[in-house]
Amino acid sequence: MFNSNMGRPKIVLIACGSFSPPTPMHFRMFEIAKDYFKAHETHDVIGGIVSPTHDSYGKKGLVNGSHRINMLRLGLRSSNWIKISDWEIKQDQWSRTKKVLEYHQNFLNNYINSRNNNIDFDENCPEWFPDKSVLQNDLIKVKLLCGADLLESFAVPGLWQDEDIEDILVNHGIIVITRSGSNPEKFIFESDILSKYRVSLKYYYFLILFIN
């Protein structure tokens, strides 16, 4: 456990998906993860991002992106820390999850680096940007927040590239929220690439939280 007098690593949680429609469980995942880190005092959660996928994702019945954004705004109107990113929706085509995490993490850290070096940041901060008062000088990790269904989708042939999964694990990390009685650990054990990083707990590649 980190010394409470020392600065803990700062993280932002990001959930990617269709959100067609968003559900209360989508938002509850953020609160569960944040409460865990607060209780264990290992990391400071300074923001949450919901990033709906591009319309070209191809999921049957996918609602237009502008409508999904509006539904998310309604669902999050009472939250002061979970925010919406429309970056994916505004791209020319569907973006891989690796690229989504990379963009948001780079944007945050470019801002911090520019501030540390007394350089004017030449981009307006987007809607998803955390409250600047919680940003310090340390760089931020953007961690993928998901349910067990996304984790298990790693095994679907052709859906994920191994190098993308490895990049997400090494450069970001995954927080899995799943229900009691499920067995994501078994799935991880049976996956070569997931089990490779699961044993390296010191790097905090995985966190699995169970809910009732």
N, C-alpha and C positions, 0 to 999 in steps of 0.2 A: 504494500500500500504506500502511496506517496505521502510524504510529509505534508501536513496541512499548511505549513509555512512556506512551502515551495510551490512554484507555479505548476499546476497540473497540465498535461497535454490538452489542447483545445480541439474539439471536434464538432463537426456539423453533420447531422444525419440527413440522408437523402433517400427518398422512396421513389422508385421509377415504376411506371406501369401505365395501363390504359385509363384507369379511374373512370370507367364507363359502366355504371356511375360510381362515384366515390361512396364509401360506406363509413360508418362510425369506427369500424375496426381499423381502417386505414389510418385514421388519426390517433386512435388509441395506442397503436404500435409506438408512435413517437413518445407518448407520455410514459409508457412502460419502460422504454429504453432510457429515457432521461432520468426517471426515478431510480433505476438501477445504478446508473453512474453516480447520481447524487448520494445514494446510500453507501456505495462502496468507495467513494472518494478517489477514484482512479483517473477519471477524465472529467473535464468540464464541457458539457454540451452547451454550445453558445448559439445554436440555431438549428432549425429543421426546414427541409425543402421538399416539397412535393413536385415532381417533374413528370407531367403527363406526356405520353408518347405522341409522335407525329401521326397525322391522319393516314399516312401511307403504310403504317405498321401491318395493316391487312387483317386485323382481327374481325371476325364476323360480328356485325352489329355495333361496331365502334362508332360512337357518337362524334360529331364534328368537334374539333379541338376547342373552338371558341365556346361551345356549350359546356364542355367539360371544365374549362377554366372557370366559367361562371358558377357551375355547381360546386367546384372546389372553394371558390371565394365565399359562397354561402355557408358551406360546411365549416370553414375556418374563420368565420367572422368574429368568433369569441376568443381565438387564440392570438396571443401577442408574440409568439416565437416560431410557429410553424408557418412558412410562407410558400408562395407558389412561384415556380419558375416556368415561363413560357418559352424558354430557349429551344427546347426540343421541337415544339410545335411550329416555331418560326423558321426552322431549318428547311432546306429544299427537299429533304427526304428523311426517312427514318434514320436515327442515330443509334449506334451500338452503345450499350450501357457503359462500357469502358470510356467511351468518348464523353458521355454525359458527366461522369464523375470527374474526369480529367479537366473538362472545361470549368466546372464550378470550383474545383480546388485551385486551379491555376488563377482564376479571376480573384479569388479571395487572397491568395498569397502574393499576387502581383500588387494588389492594393496595399497589403501590409508592408511589402518590401519598399514600395514607393514612399509610404509614410515614414518608414524607418530612415530612409535616405533623403527626407525632406524634398521629395519630388511631387509635384502636383499630379494627381491621378487624372488622366485625360479622358476617362470614361465616366458617364453618370452611373451611379450604383443602381442596379436593377431592383425590381420589386422583391426578389427573393433574398436580397442581401441582409445579413444580420444587423441588429442594432450596433452601430459603430462604437457605442460606449462599452460594449463587452469585448471589443477587439483589443488585444495587447500587441506586443512586439513579436510574439512567437508565431511560427507558421502553423497552419491549420490542416488537419486531415479531414477529408470528406468521406464518411463511411456509408456503405450501402445498407439500408434498412429494408428488410424484406420478410415475407412469410416463408414457411417451409416449402410451399409450392414453387416459389422461384428457385430456391436452392435445389430442389429435385429436378427442375428443368435443365440443370447443367448436364444431366445424363441423356437428354433428348438428342438423338443424332442430328448433326447439322445445325442445331439451334445456337450453340455457343462455340466459339473458337477457344482452344485450350490456352492460347497465349493471352486471350482477353480475361479468362478466369484467373490465370496466374497474376496478371497485372492488377486486377481488382483486389486480389488477396494481399499482394505484396505492398502495393502503393496506397491502398485505402483500408480494406478490411470489411467484413460482413457481419452484421448483427441480425440474427434470425429470431423472429418471434413466432413461436409455435404453440400448439395446445398440448396440455398434459395428456399423456397417453400415446402421443406420436413418438417416432423414433428417428429424428434427424441424425443422431450420432451414428446409427447403423448405416444410413445412406452415405455419410461422410467416410466411414470406415471402408465401405465398398468402392469408393471412388479414389483412384490413385492420386489424382491431382489435389483433391480436397484433403485426404488423409495426410499427404505430404506436409501440408501447412498446419493441419489441426494439431499435430504433436508439438509444434513450435509455439507454445503458449506465450512465451515471453514477448513475442511480436504482436500478440493480440489480433491474430488474423480472424478468429471466429469468436463470437459470443452468441450463445444460444439461451434464450429466455423462454420460459414456459408460462402459459397463462391457463387459468381454469375456465 
